Amino acid sequence: MVIILYLSAAIVAIAIFYLVVSVSKTLKSVQHTLNSVAGTLDGVEKQMTGITAETTALLHKTNLLAEDIQRKSEALNTVVDSIKGVGDSIQDLNKSIKSVSSSVSEKVEENKETVAQVVQWSNVALDVWERIKLRKQKKVDAEPVPVEVKEKAVQRSRSFS
């Protein structure tokens, strides 16, 4: 029975030795993996430092651009307000012109007959004036009256009526 005991102790010792060797191999493999992960993390940390610097610079530029856009937007608002004012002024001017033209049209309609009479009387006056001139000229020249003068008098009297 003592042999069984020694044999059992030997088997236990061999099993413990095998267990220690297996654990040692596993720990070495884990150590190698952890070293690789540590190297990767160092590389990622360096990249993150570069990315952080670039992100900070990009954020700074974005803020400057936003401020510039804000200033230009405010300036553009002023221009748009000015253009709106010009449009309102033009609209008011159009209303005034329409009002004046309708007023003039009404006055012309009211005084249409009077204007026609004035035109007819002025034609008569021009005709009389030309006849007086022709008589004076006949006395001076004693020549026949040109046809053109008579035609002009006829044209004037026809063009206004």
Beta strands, then each sheet from edge to edge (+ up, - down):
end
